[in-house]
Amino acid sequence: MNIGVFTEFFENEKNSAGKHMLELVDELKEHSELVDVYTLYKKPNRSLFENKNVNIYTLNYESRRGNNSFLKRFFFELLISFRIFFLMLKMNKIRKYDVLIWYSPTIFWGPLIAILSIFRKSYRYLILRDIFPQWSLDLKIIKKGSFANVILNYFENLQYIVADKIGVNSEGNLSYFKNNEKYLKKIEVLKTWFKTDVEEELLPSNILKKIPKNKKIFLYLGNMGLAQDQDFFIKLVKEMMSEESFIFLVVGTKEKDKKNLELNKQKLNLSNLIILDSIEQCFVEALCKISYAGIFSLDNRHTTHNIPGKFLQYLSSGLPVLGLCGKGDATNLIRESEFGRVYEGRDPNEAYEIIKLLVSDIESKKIKPENLKNYVRKNLSVKLAVKQILKNLKK
C-alpha cells in the first residue's frame, strides 16, 4: 500500500501540527510499503526518516507566511495545491497512491485532492483540526456574507466534498455538520493523538537563565493572540502580580502577537510575565517538568470546539491544567476527570479565584499527575489513530 500525506507543517516546524503529522507518518510507515509526505517548508538538515520507507517532498519555503493582506495570503495558499501537483507530475506520482491523507488547516488542499481523484480512485481522508473560516466569523475577523467569507466557504466545502471520510477532533464538532446530511455521513471523531514515549533533553542554559528559580510557573505553550483572547490573558497576569511566588511563562507566540505581549508587559510593568521564542520539541517535556500548571486559552466567542495540542502536552506531562475558555469538550474533560480547573468568563478577578482553587487542588494532591498521563496513554495513542484512519480502506 502506498500513502500520500499532505500537510502544511511537518518535522521542521515548532508547533503542534508539525508534531502531530510527524508522529502520524512515523506510525503510517509501519502499515505501508511507501509513505510520501508533501509539505511547504524546508526540511531539517537531518530528517528522522532517513533510510526508511518515507520520502519528504517540499516546496522549500523559508518559513511560514507573514501577516499579509487577505488577497496575498489567499493566493499564497491557493497556489499550494497547484505547485504540489506539478511537483508530483514531474516525479510521475499522480497515480501512485492507494490512500490520500491531508491535514486542515490549510483548507486549500481540496483542489489538489480533486485533481488527483481524476487520475486514480484513492481512499481520501481529511484530518480536520480547525473548522475554518467559522472561527474567524466567530471572532469577527471576517464578516458573514463578505467576499472573503464566500470564497473561503467555497474551498472549505470543496475539501469536504472530495473526502471519503472526515475526522474531527472532538464530539462537539459533530454539531457543526448536523444540518448537512451529505457531509454528516462522512464525519467521525478522530481524537488528536499524542505520542508519550519521546526522548527528553535538558533545557539549554540560555533558556534556564531566563527563568527565575524558586518560582511556581504557570506555563503557556503556543500562540497567544486574538483567537486565544490575549487581552484577557494580560489582564489576568496583571491581576496576579501580587502573588510574588508565581510567574507566567509564555513560549512560542507568533512574532506579531509576541510584540504586542512585550509592549503590554513594558507598559504595565508585568514583572511576573516571561516571554520566550519557540523551542525545539525535545525541550518541551523538560519545560513542563519544572512548571507548576499548564494554561490553555480560547476566546469564549468560539462556536466550534477545539482540543489544543498544548492541552494534550500538559496531560502527557502530568501537569495540572488551567483552562481559560468557553464551554466545550476540553472544558468538560477537565471537569469530569479532575485534570484541573476551568474559567469561562472574562473577569480577571473571578479567574484569580479559580486559580486559587487550582492551587489548593494541587497542594492537597487532589489532582494526580499519573491520572493525566494514563488518560493520554489509553485514549490518544497514535496507533489507535492510524488504525481508525485505515479501517475503512480495509472494508
PAMI-911374 format. One line per 4 residues: number of its first residue (from 1); their letters; for each residue x, y negated, z negated of C-alpha. Coordinates in Angstrom, 1 decimal, decimal comma, m for minus. Example, Ala and Ser with C-alpha at 12.3 -4.5 7.8 and 13.67 -1.06 7.14 Angstrom:
BEGIN
1> AS> 12,3/4,5/m7,8  13,7/1,1/m7,1
//
This chain:
BEGIN
1> MNIG> 0,0/0,0/0,0  1,3/m3,5/1,0  0,2/m6,5/m1,0  0,4/m10,2/m0,1
5> VFTE> 0,3/m12,7/m3,0  m0,3/m16,4/m2,5  0,4/m18,9/m5,3  1,5/m22,5/m5,6
9> FFEN> 3,6/m21,8/m8,6  5,9/m18,8/m9,2  9,1/m17,9/m11,1  10,9/m21,3/m10,7
13> EKNS> 8,1/m23,2/m12,5  7,9/m24,0/m16,2  4,2/m23,7/m16,5  1,6/m21,1/m17,4
17> AGKH> 0,5/m20,5/m13,7  4,1/m19,6/m12,7  4,4/m17,3/m15,8  1,1/m15,6/m15,1
21> MLEL> 1,9/m14,9/m11,5  5,4/m13,7/m12,3  4,0/m11,2/m14,7  1,3/m10,1/m12,3
25> VDEL> 3,7/m9,4/m9,5  6,1/m7,6/m11,8  3,2/m5,1/m12,5  1,9/m5,0/m9,0
29> KEHS> 5,2/m3,7/m7,7  4,6/m0,6/m9,7  1,4/0,1/m7,7  2,5/m0,6/m4,2
33> ELVD> 5,3/0,0/m1,7  5,7/m3,7/m1,0  4,7/m7,0/m2,6  5,3/m10,2/m0,6
37> VYTL> 4,9/m13,5/m2,5  4,3/m16,7/m0,7  4,8/m19,9/m2,7  5,8/m23,5/m2,3
41> YKKP> 8,9/m24,4/m4,3  12,5/m23,4/m4,1  13,5/m20,1/m5,7  15,8/m19,9/m8,7
45> NRSL> 19,4/m19,1/m8,0  18,8/m15,6/m9,4  15,4/m14,0/m8,9  14,1/m11,4/m11,3
49> FENK> 13,1/m9,4/m8,3  16,4/m8,9/m6,6  16,8/m5,4/m5,1  13,2/m4,5/m5,8
53> NVNI> 10,2/m3,9/m3,5  9,3/m7,6/m3,9  10,0/m10,4/m1,3  9,6/m14,1/m2,1
57> YTLN> 8,9/m16,4/0,8  8,8/m20,1/0,1  8,3/m23,4/1,8  11,3/m24,7/m0,2
61> YESR> 9,6/m27,8/m1,5  11,9/m29,5/m4,1  9,3/m29,8/m6,8  5,6/m30,3/m7,5
65> RGNN> 4,0/m33,2/m5,8  3,9/m36,6/m7,5  0,9/m38,7/m8,3  0,0/m39,5/m4,7
69> SFLK> m3,2/m41,0/m3,3  m6,2/m38,7/m2,7  m5,5/m38,6/1,1  m1,8/m37,8/0,8
73> RFFF> m2,5/m35,1/m1,8  m5,4/m33,7/0,3  m3,3/m33,3/3,5  m0,3/m32,0/1,5
77> ELLI> m2,4/m29,2/0,1  m4,4/m28,6/3,3  m1,2/m28,0/5,2  0,0/m25,4/2,8
81> SFRI> m2,2/m22,7/4,5  m1,1/m23,5/8,0  2,6/m23,7/7,1  2,5/m20,4/5,4
85> FFLM> 0,6/m18,9/8,3  3,3/m20,0/10,8  5,9/m18,6/8,4  4,1/m15,3/8,4
89> LKMN> 3,7/m15,4/12,2  7,4/m15,9/12,6  8,1/m12,8/10,4  5,4/m10,7/12,1
93> KIRK> 3,5/m10,4/8,8  0,0/m11,3/10,0  m1,4/m7,7/10,0  0,8/m6,5/7,2
97> YDVL> m1,3/m6,3/4,0  m3,9/m4,0/2,6  m4,6/m6,4/m0,2  m4,5/m10,2/m0,3
101> IWYS> m4,4/m11,9/m3,8  m4,4/m15,7/m4,3  m4,4/m17,9/m7,3  m6,5/m21,0/m7,6
105> PTIF> m5,8/m23,9/m8,1  m5,0/m24,9/m5,4  m8,3/m24,5/m3,6  m6,6/m24,7/m0,2
109> WGPL> m5,6/m21,1/0,3  m9,1/m20,5/1,9  m8,2/m21,4/5,5  m5,2/m19,0/5,4
113> IAIL> m7,2/m16,1/4,0  m9,9/m16,7/6,6  m7,4/m16,7/9,4  m5,6/m13,5/8,2
117> SIFR> m9,0/m11,8/7,9  m9,5/m12,2/11,7  m6,5/m10,1/12,3  m7,0/m7,4/9,7
121> KSYR> m9,7/m6,5/7,2  m7,8/m6,5/3,9  m9,2/m6,4/0,4  m9,3/m10,0/m0,8
125> YLIL> m9,1/m11,0/m4,5  m9,4/m14,6/m5,7  m8,0/m15,3/m9,2  m10,0/m18,4/m10,2
129> RDIF> m8,4/m20,1/m13,2  m9,7/m23,7/m12,9  m13,1/m24,5/m11,4  m12,1/m27,5/m9,2
133> PQWS> m13,4/m30,0/m8,3  m16,1/m29,6/m11,0  m13,8/m30,6/m13,9  m12,9/m33,7/m12,0
137> LDLK> m16,6/m34,6/m11,8  m17,0/m33,9/m15,5  m14,2/m36,4/m16,3  m15,4/m38,9/m13,7
141> IIKK> m12,1/m38,7/m11,8  m14,2/m38,4/m8,6  m17,8/m39,4/m8,1  m20,6/m37,0/m7,3
145> GSFA> m21,6/m37,3/m3,6  m18,4/m39,2/m2,7  m16,3/m38,3/0,3  m13,8/m36,7/m2,0
149> NVIL> m16,5/m34,6/m3,7  m18,0/m33,4/m0,4  m14,7/m32,4/1,2  m13,3/m30,7/m1,9
153> NYFE> m16,6/m28,8/m2,4  m16,2/m27,5/1,2  m12,8/m26,0/0,5  m13,9/m24,7/m2,9
157> NLQY> m16,8/m22,8/m1,3  m14,6/m21,6/1,6  m12,4/m19,6/m0,8  m15,5/m18,1/m2,4
161> IVAD> m16,8/m17,1/1,0  m13,6/m15,3/2,1  m13,1/m13,4/m1,2  m14,4/m9,9/m1,7
165> KIGV> m14,0/m10,3/m5,4  m13,6/m13,4/m7,6  m12,1/m13,1/m11,1  m12,9/m15,9/m13,5
169> NSEG> m11,0/m16,1/m16,8  m13,9/m16,2/m19,3  m17,6/m15,2/m19,7  m18,6/m18,8/m19,9
173> NLSY> m17,7/m19,5/m16,3  m20,2/m16,9/m15,1  m22,9/m19,5/m15,6  m21,3/m21,8/m13,0
177> FKNN> m22,3/m19,3/m10,3  m25,7/m18,3/m11,8  m27,7/m20,3/m9,2  m25,8/m18,8/m6,2
181> EKYL> m26,7/m15,1/m5,8  m24,3/m14,7/m2,8  m21,3/m15,6/m4,9  m22,7/m14,1/m8,2
185> KKIE> m22,4/m10,6/m6,8  m18,7/m11,2/m6,2  m17,9/m12,5/m9,7  m16,3/m10,6/m12,5
189> VLKT> m14,4/m11,7/m15,7  m10,7/m11,2/m15,3  m9,2/m12,2/m18,6  m5,9/m14,1/m18,4
193> WFKT> m3,2/m11,6/m19,1  m0,2/m12,3/m21,3  3,0/m10,3/m21,5  4,2/m9,9/m25,1
197> DVEE> 7,4/m7,9/m24,7  9,5/m10,8/m23,5  13,1/m11,5/m24,4  13,6/m14,3/m26,9
201> ELLP> 16,6/m16,6/m26,7  17,8/m19,0/m29,4  16,9/m22,6/m28,9  19,8/m24,7/m27,4
205> SNIL> 21,4/m27,1/m29,7  20,3/m30,1/m27,6  16,7/m29,2/m28,4  17,2/m28,3/m32,0
209> KKIP> 18,9/m31,6/m32,8  15,8/m33,5/m31,7  13,5/m31,6/m34,1  13,7/m32,7/m37,8
213> KNKK> 14,4/m30,0/m40,3  12,1/m29,3/m43,3  9,0/m30,4/m41,4  5,9/m28,4/m40,6
217> IFLY> 5,5/m28,6/m36,8  2,2/m28,8/m35,0  3,3/m27,6/m31,6  1,6/m28,7/m28,4
221> LGNM> 2,7/m26,9/m25,2  1,9/m28,1/m21,7  0,5/m31,2/m20,2  m1,2/m33,8/m22,4
225> GLAQ> m3,1/m36,0/m20,0  m6,6/m37,1/m19,1  m8,1/m33,6/m18,9  m6,6/m32,9/m22,4
229> DQDF> m8,0/m36,2/m23,9  m4,7/m37,9/m24,6  m6,4/m40,9/m26,1  m7,9/m38,9/m28,8
233> FIKL> m4,7/m37,0/m29,5  m2,8/m40,2/m30,0  m5,5/m41,4/m32,5  m5,2/m38,1/m34,4
237> VKEM> m1,4/m38,4/m34,6  m1,8/m41,9/m35,9  m4,3/m40,7/m38,5  m1,8/m38,1/m39,7
241> MSEE> 1,1/m40,5/m40,2  0,6/m40,5/m44,0  1,3/m36,7/m44,1  5,1/m37,0/m44,2
245> SFIF> 5,7/m33,2/m44,2  4,1/m32,8/m40,8  5,2/m33,7/m37,3  3,6/m33,3/m33,8
249> LVVG> 5,8/m31,8/m31,2  4,6/m32,1/m27,5  6,6/m30,1/m25,0  6,2/m30,1/m21,2
253> TKEK> 3,9/m33,1/m20,4  3,9/m34,3/m16,7  6,0/m37,4/m16,1  3,2/m39,9/m15,7
257> DKKN> 1,4/m38,7/m18,9  4,7/m38,4/m20,7  5,4/m42,1/m20,0  2,0/m43,0/m21,4
261> LELN> 2,6/m40,9/m24,5  6,0/m42,6/m25,1  4,6/m46,1/m24,6  1,9/m45,3/m27,3
265> KQKL> 4,5/m43,8/m29,6  6,6/m47,0/m29,4  3,6/m49,3/m29,5  2,0/m47,6/m32,6
269> NLSN> 5,3/m46,7/m34,2  4,4/m43,0/m34,3  7,4/m41,6/m36,2  5,6/m38,3/m36,5
273> LIIL> 5,5/m37,6/m32,8  8,3/m36,0/m30,8  8,0/m35,6/m27,0  10,2/m33,2/m25,1
277> DSIE> 10,5/m32,2/m21,4  9,5/m28,7/m20,2  11,7/m25,9/m21,4  12,6/m22,5/m19,9
281> QCFV> 10,0/m19,8/m20,8  12,7/m17,8/m22,6  12,9/m20,5/m25,3  9,1/m20,9/m25,9
285> EALC> 8,9/m17,9/m28,2  11,7/m19,3/m30,4  9,9/m22,7/m30,5  6,7/m21,0/m31,6
289> KISY> 8,6/m19,2/m34,4  9,8/m22,4/m36,0  6,3/m24,0/m35,7  3,5/m24,2/m38,3
293> AGIF> 0,5/m24,2/m35,9  m0,2/m24,5/m32,2  m2,6/m27,1/m30,7  m4,6/m26,9/m27,5
297> SLDN> m6,8/m29,8/m26,4  m9,5/m30,2/m23,8  m11,7/m33,2/m23,1  m15,1/m32,3/m24,5
301> RHTT> m16,8/m33,5/m21,3  m15,7/m30,3/m19,5  m18,7/m28,3/m18,5  m16,7/m25,3/m17,2
305> HNIP> m14,8/m23,0/m19,6  m11,1/m22,6/m19,8  m8,7/m20,3/m21,8  m5,5/m22,3/m21,7
309> GKFL> m2,2/m20,4/m21,2  m0,8/m22,2/m24,2  m3,6/m20,8/m26,4  m2,5/m17,3/m25,4
313> QYLS> 1,1/m18,1/m26,1  0,2/m19,2/m29,7  m1,7/m16,0/m30,3  1,0/m13,8/m28,9
317> SGLP> 3,5/m15,5/m31,3  1,2/m15,1/m34,3  0,8/m18,9/m34,5  m2,5/m20,2/m36,1
321> VLGL> m4,4/m22,4/m33,7  m6,0/m25,8/m33,9  m8,5/m26,3/m31,0  m9,5/m29,9/m30,1
325> CGKG> m12,2/m29,2/m27,6  m15,9/m28,9/m26,9  m17,9/m25,7/m27,0  m16,6/m22,8/m25,0
329> DATN> m15,2/m19,3/m25,0  m11,8/m20,3/m26,6  m13,8/m22,1/m29,4  m15,9/m19,0/m30,0
333> LIRE> m12,9/m16,7/m30,1  m11,0/m18,8/m32,7  m14,0/m19,0/m35,0  m15,2/m15,4/m34,7
337> SEFG> m11,7/m13,9/m35,0  m10,4/m16,4/m37,6  m7,5/m17,4/m35,4  m7,5/m21,0/m36,7
341> RVYE> m9,8/m24,0/m36,8  m11,7/m26,0/m34,1  m12,9/m29,6/m34,0  m15,4/m30,5/m31,3
345> GRDP> m15,8/m34,3/m31,8  m13,7/m37,4/m31,2  m13,4/m38,9/m34,7  m9,7/m38,6/m35,8
349> NEAY> m10,7/m38,8/m39,5  m13,0/m35,8/m39,1  m10,3/m34,0/m37,2  m7,9/m34,7/m40,0
353> EIIK> m10,3/m33,0/m42,4  m10,4/m29,9/m40,2  m6,5/m29,9/m40,2  m6,6/m29,8/m44,0
357> LLVS> m8,9/m26,7/m43,8  m6,4/m25,1/m41,4  m3,5/m25,8/m43,7  m5,5/m24,3/m46,6
361> DIES> m6,2/m21,2/m44,4  m2,5/m20,8/m43,5  m1,2/m21,3/m47,1  m3,7/m18,9/m48,5
365> KKIK> m2,8/m16,3/m45,9  m6,4/m16,2/m44,6  m5,0/m16,3/m41,1  m3,0/m13,2/m40,4
369> PENL> m0,4/m13,6/m37,7  m0,4/m9,8/m36,9  m4,1/m10,0/m36,0  m3,4/m12,7/m33,5
373> KNYV> m0,6/m10,7/m31,9  m2,7/m7,5/m31,8  m5,5/m9,2/m30,0  m3,2/m10,1/m27,1
377> RKNL> m1,7/m6,7/m27,0  m5,0/m4,8/m26,9  m7,1/m7,2/m24,8  m4,8/m9,2/m22,5
381> SVKL> m2,4/m6,6/m21,0  m1,1/m7,3/m17,5  m1,5/m3,6/m16,8  m5,3/m3,9/m17,5
385> AVKQ> m5,5/m7,0/m15,2  m3,8/m5,2/m12,3  m5,9/m2,1/m12,8  m9,1/m4,3/m12,6
389> ILKN> m7,9/m6,1/m9,5  m7,2/m2,9/m7,6  m10,1/m0,8/m8,9  m12,5/m2,0/m6,2
393> LKK> m10,0/m1,2/m3,5  m10,0/2,4/m4,5  m13,8/2,5/m4,3
//
